[in-house]
Amino acid sequence: MIPAEIKIEVNENIIREQLEKRVNEIVDSTLLLIDVKGLAKKLSMSERFIEEEFLHDPRIKLHEVKKNRKRWYFYKPTIEAITEILRTEW
């Protein structure tokens, strides 16, 4: 019988990146509302820039929910509207 030797090398950084990507996909699919801080983090843009460029647009205002001076936005339609703005107006 021929001795078999199997050697597996695992790159932990690649595995970590793949896990983070998958977790983000799952979180994105389950998010209902997001605030300006969350949008800033997701889009890698400043809150002020998001306010000036996107949040005054009527397509975004449709998805706004207000309560006690706090504003949230329905996640999926807001991201879709921002994507549309970026594709058509930039």
CYANA upper distance limits for C-alpha pairs under 8 A (distance plus 0.5 A):
 11 ASN  CA     15 ILE  CA      7.06
 12 GLU  CA     16 ARG  CA      6.50
 13 ASN  CA     17 GLU  CA      6.62
 14 ILE  CA     18 GLN  CA      6.68
 15 ILE  CA     19 LEU  CA      6.63
 16 ARG  CA     20 GLU  CA      6.63
 17 GLU  CA     21 LYS  CA      6.60
 18 GLN  CA     22 ARG  CA      6.69
 19 LEU  CA     23 VAL  CA      6.59
 20 GLU  CA     24 ASN  CA      6.58
 21 LYS  CA     25 GLU  CA      6.78
 22 ARG  CA     26 ILE  CA      6.81
 23 VAL  CA     27 VAL  CA      6.63
 24 ASN  CA     28 ASP  CA      6.45
 25 GLU  CA     29 SER  CA      6.77
 26 ILE  CA     30 THR  CA      6.95
 27 VAL  CA     31 LEU  CA      6.56
 31 LEU  CA     75 TYR  CA      6.83
 31 LEU  CA     76 LYS  CA      8.38
 32 LEU  CA     74 PHE  CA      6.26
 32 LEU  CA     75 TYR  CA      5.95
 32 LEU  CA     76 LYS  CA      7.94
 33 LEU  CA     72 TRP  CA      6.46
 33 LEU  CA     73 TYR  CA      5.84
 33 LEU  CA     74 PHE  CA      5.07
 33 LEU  CA     75 TYR  CA      5.47
 34 ILE  CA     38 GLY  CA      6.24
 34 ILE  CA     39 LEU  CA      7.17
 34 ILE  CA     72 TRP  CA      5.94
 34 ILE  CA     73 TYR  CA      5.84
 34 ILE  CA     74 PHE  CA      6.98
 34 ILE  CA     75 TYR  CA      6.08
 35 ASP  CA     39 LEU  CA      6.77
 35 ASP  CA     71 ARG  CA      6.83
 35 ASP  CA     72 TRP  CA      5.07
 35 ASP  CA     73 TYR  CA      6.68
 36 VAL  CA     40 ALA  CA      6.58
 36 VAL  CA     47 GLU  CA      6.71
 36 VAL  CA     50 ILE  CA      8.13
 36 VAL  CA     51 GLU  CA      8.45
 36 VAL  CA     71 ARG  CA      8.25
 36 VAL  CA     72 TRP  CA      7.83
 37 LYS  CA     41 LYS  CA      6.79
 37 LYS  CA     47 GLU  CA      6.89
 38 GLY  CA     42 LYS  CA      6.62
 39 LEU  CA     43 LEU  CA      6.34
 39 LEU  CA     47 GLU  CA      8.30
 39 LEU  CA     50 ILE  CA      8.38
 40 ALA  CA     44 SER  CA      6.08
 40 ALA  CA     45 MET  CA      5.48
 40 ALA  CA     46 SER  CA      5.99
 40 ALA  CA     47 GLU  CA      5.90
 40 ALA  CA     50 ILE  CA      7.51
 41 LYS  CA     45 MET  CA      7.42
 45 MET  CA     49 PHE  CA      7.11
 45 MET  CA     50 ILE  CA      7.28
 46 SER  CA     50 ILE  CA      6.85
 47 GLU  CA     51 GLU  CA      6.65
 48 ARG  CA     52 GLU  CA      6.70
 49 PHE  CA     53 GLU  CA      6.40
 50 ILE  CA     54 PHE  CA      5.88
 50 ILE  CA     55 LEU  CA      6.93
 51 GLU  CA     55 LEU  CA      5.47
 51 GLU  CA     56 HIS  CA      7.38
 52 GLU  CA     56 HIS  CA      7.37
 53 GLU  CA     57 ASP  CA      8.22
 54 PHE  CA     60 ILE  CA      7.40
 54 PHE  CA     82 ILE  CA      7.31
 54 PHE  CA     85 ILE  CA      8.39
 55 LEU  CA     60 ILE  CA      6.29
 55 LEU  CA     61 LYS  CA      7.13
 56 HIS  CA     60 ILE  CA      7.60
 56 HIS  CA     61 LYS  CA      7.21
 57 ASP  CA     61 LYS  CA      6.81
 58 PRO  CA     62 LEU  CA      6.82
 59 ARG  CA     63 HIS  CA      8.08
 59 ARG  CA     81 ALA  CA      6.72
 60 ILE  CA     64 GLU  CA      7.33
 60 ILE  CA     73 TYR  CA      8.48
 60 ILE  CA     78 THR  CA      6.38
 60 ILE  CA     81 ALA  CA      6.89
 60 ILE  CA     82 ILE  CA      8.07
 63 HIS  CA     73 TYR  CA      5.87
 63 HIS  CA     74 PHE  CA      5.95
 63 HIS  CA     77 PRO  CA      7.47
 63 HIS  CA     78 THR  CA      6.87
 64 GLU  CA     71 ARG  CA      7.19
 64 GLU  CA     72 TRP  CA      6.32
 64 GLU  CA     73 TYR  CA      5.05
 64 GLU  CA     74 PHE  CA      7.27
 65 VAL  CA     71 ARG  CA      6.23
 65 VAL  CA     72 TRP  CA      5.67
 65 VAL  CA     73 TYR  CA      6.41
 65 VAL  CA     74 PHE  CA      8.24
 66 LYS  CA     70 LYS  CA      6.13
 66 LYS  CA     71 ARG  CA      5.13
 66 LYS  CA     72 TRP  CA      6.94
 67 LYS  CA     71 ARG  CA      7.20
 73 TYR  CA     78 THR  CA      7.00
 74 PHE  CA     78 THR  CA      6.47
 75 TYR  CA     79 ILE  CA      6.67
 76 LYS  CA     80 GLU  CA      6.73
 77 PRO  CA     81 ALA  CA      6.58
 78 THR  CA     82 ILE  CA      6.66
 79 ILE  CA     83 THR  CA      6.59
 80 GLU  CA     84 GLU  CA      6.72
 81 ALA  CA     85 ILE  CA      6.70
 82 ILE  CA     86 LEU  CA      6.63
 83 THR  CA     87 ARG  CA      6.68
 84 GLU  CA     88 THR  CA      6.56
 85 ILE  CA     89 GLU  CA      5.99
 85 ILE  CA     90 TRP  CA      7.75
 86 LEU  CA     90 TRP  CA      5.80
